[in-house]
Amino acid sequence: MTLWPACVRTHSVRDQIAAASQAGFSGLAMNSATYVAARETGMSGAQMVRQASDHGVRINWIDAVTGWLPVRYPPRSPELKDFLDHHIDTAFEMASELGAESLLAIGCFDHGAVDRRHQVECFGELCNRAADHDLRVGLEFIPMWGIPTLRAALEIVEAVNASNGGLVFDTWHFFRSDPDMELLGAIPEAKTFAVQMADASWQISGNLLEDCLAHRRLPGEGEFPLGSLIARLAGMGITDFGPEIFSAALDELSAGKAAALCAQSTRKLLENNQINAA
């Protein structure tokens, strides 16, 4: 399983690594804002890798790569600027320093602000550059921004048709956008690189962005039909599952406690669907 940094977002790199290890995660995604903050304290990428190795954890994903597009953070949400507004070179620096194998690409622009043709061109350029570094690129759809649905992301991936380009599938985004279960059958084999798991109430708390960033629930503790979805995704050959839970409640906990709760609920849901939760 991969621990996505949303679960422990208020904690340092050192605490995130230790928490991932203690909770039994084999992989840890590294957020660019967390990495930049650690570097500013004097911690090197080599030190991060050494600590991760000492804890038996591999830093496998570079999270929230926005610099592949002309808009790097949502103009109507300036509070997210420090979190998202990072040059594309930062992502490649992180991958090189940390030994990650995959980049998570997201689009934070308003609906219609970047036309589809330009999205395709930019994603193709990102995949080409990533291929030169032996990296995969997983594109994530996010309902409140310009690549809002699984269909929209899949169309970009298929148009680029890069061997190292694919999808990252977030269960919260799926059920908050257009949860087309039939479309899952149209995803080419081996083109979904990872699944981020989160639950929620059907009732949205605040606006969609507020609900996304503060009110997700642990897998199996909300109202989404996660079991059937996870079983369907596992049947597609996907093996990289992990929690991504932006939660004001988790933010109040220690990194170790938050990671442990996320691991327990994720592992239970996977095992209930006969999926290996190693």
Long-range contacts (C-beta under 8 A, 24 or more apart in sequence): 1-25, 1-26, 1-27, 1-241, 1-242, 1-243, 1-263, 1-266, 1-267, 1-270, 1-277, 1-278, 2-26, 2-27, 2-28, 2-29, 2-60, 2-61, 2-194, 2-240, 2-241, 2-242, 3-27, 3-28, 3-29, 3-242, 3-243, 3-259, 3-262, 3-263, 4-29, 4-61, 4-63, 4-196, 4-242, 4-243, 4-244, 5-29, 5-30, 5-31, 5-34, 5-63, 6-216, 6-244, 6-245, 6-246, 6-247, 7-243, 7-244, 7-245, 7-247, 7-250, 7-258, 7-259, 7-262, 8-250, 8-255, 8-258, 8-259, 9-34, 9-246, 9-251, 10-251, 11-254, 11-255, 12-37, 12-38, 13-37, 13-38, 13-43, 13-48, 13-51, 14-43, 14-51, 15-254, 15-255, 15-256, 16-255, 17-48, 17-51, 17-52, 17-55, 17-57, 18-55, 18-255, 18-256, 19-254, 19-255, 19-256, 19-258, 19-259, 19-260, 20-55, 20-57, 20-259, 21-55, 21-56, 21-57, 22-256, 22-259, 22-260, 23-256, 23-259, 23-260, 23-262, 23-263, 24-263, 24-267, 25-57, 25-242, 25-259, 25-263, 26-56, 26-57, 26-58, 26-278, 27-57, 27-58, 27-59, 27-60, 27-61, 27-240, 27-242, 28-52, 28-57, 28-58, 28-59, 28-60, 29-59, 29-60, 29-61, 29-62, 29-63, 29-104, 29-242, 30-59, 30-61, 30-62, 30-63, 30-94, 30-98, 30-100, 31-63, 31-64, 31-83, 32-62, 32-63, 32-64, 32-65, 32-86, 32-90, 32-91, 32-94, 33-64, 33-82, 33-83, 33-84, 33-86, 35-90, 35-94, 35-98, 36-86, 36-90, 44-97, 45-93, 45-94, 45-96, 45-97, 45-98, 46-97, 48-97, 48-98, 49-97, 49-98, 49-99, 52-98, 58-99, 59-98, 59-99, 59-100, 60-100, 60-101, 60-102, 61-100, 61-101, 61-102, 61-103, 61-104, 61-138, 61-194, 62-91, 62-94, 62-95, 62-98, 62-100, 62-102, 62-103, 62-104, 63-104, 64-104, 64-106, 65-91, 65-103, 65-104, 65-105, 65-106, 65-126, 65-137, 66-105, 66-106, 66-107, 66-108, 67-91, 68-105, 68-122, 68-123, 68-125, 68-126, 69-107, 69-108, 69-109, 69-114, 69-119, 69-122, 70-109, 70-114, 70-118, 70-122, 71-107, 71-108, 71-109, 71-110, 71-113, 71-114, 72-108, 73-108, 74-108, 74-109, 74-110, 74-145, 75-110, 76-110, 77-209, 80-108, 84-108, 88-126, 88-129, 92-129, 92-133, 95-133, 95-135, 96-133, 100-135, 101-134, 101-135, 101-136, 102-135, 102-136, 102-137, 102-138, 102-193, 102-194, 103-130, 103-135, 103-136, 103-137, 103-138, 104-138, 104-140, 104-168, 104-194, 105-137, 105-138, 105-139, 105-140, 106-139, 106-140, 106-142, 106-145, 106-147, 107-142, 107-145, 107-146, 107-147, 108-142, 108-145, 108-146, 109-145, 109-146, 110-145, 110-146, 111-145, 111-146, 111-148, 112-146, 113-146, 114-146, 116-155, 116-156, 119-146, 119-147, 119-156, 120-156, 120-159, 120-160, 123-156, 123-157, 123-160, 123-165, 124-160, 124-162, 124-165, 127-160, 127-162, 127-164, 127-165, 128-162, 130-164, 131-162, 131-163, 131-164, 135-164, 136-164, 136-165, 136-166, 136-193, 137-162, 137-164, 137-165, 137-166, 138-166, 138-167, 138-168, 138-193, 138-194, 139-165, 139-166, 139-167, 139-168, 140-167, 140-168, 140-169, 140-170, 140-173, 140-196, 141-167, 141-170, 141-173, 141-177, 142-170, 142-173, 142-212, 143-173, 143-176, 143-177, 143-208, 144-208, 144-209, 144-212, 148-177, 148-178, 149-177, 149-178, 149-180, 150-174, 150-177, 150-178, 150-180, 150-183, 150-184, 151-178, 151-180, 151-183, 154-183, 154-186, 154-187, 157-191, 158-188, 166-190, 166-191, 166-192, 166-193, 167-191, 167-192, 167-193, 168-192, 168-193, 168-194, 168-195, 168-196, 169-194, 169-195, 169-196, 169-233, 169-238, 170-195, 170-196, 170-198, 170-244, 171-195, 171-196, 171-197, 171-198, 171-199, 171-219, 171-224, 171-226, 171-229, 171-230, 172-196, 172-198, 172-199, 172-200, 172-212, 172-216, 172-224, 172-244, 174-229, 175-200, 175-224, 176-200, 176-204, 176-208, 176-211, 176-212, 181-229, 181-232, 184-232, 184-233, 184-236, 187-236, 189-236, 189-237, 190-237, 192-233, 192-236, 192-238, 193-240, 194-238, 194-240, 194-241, 194-242, 195-230, 195-233, 195-238, 195-240, 195-241, 195-242, 196-242, 196-243, 196-244, 197-226, 197-230, 197-241, 197-242, 197-243, 197-244, 197-266, 197-269, 198-243, 198-244, 198-245, 198-246, 199-223, 199-224, 199-226, 200-224, 212-246, 213-246, 214-246, 214-247, 214-248, 215-247, 215-248, 216-244, 216-245, 216-246, 216-247, 217-245, 217-247, 218-243, 218-245, 218-261, 218-262, 218-265, 218-266, 219-243, 219-265, 219-266, 219-268, 219-269, 220-265, 220-268, 220-269, 220-272, 221-265, 226-269, 227-269, 227-272, 227-273, 230-269, 230-270, 230-273, 230-275, 231-273, 231-274, 231-275, 234-273, 234-275, 241-266, 241-270, 241-275, 241-277, 242-266
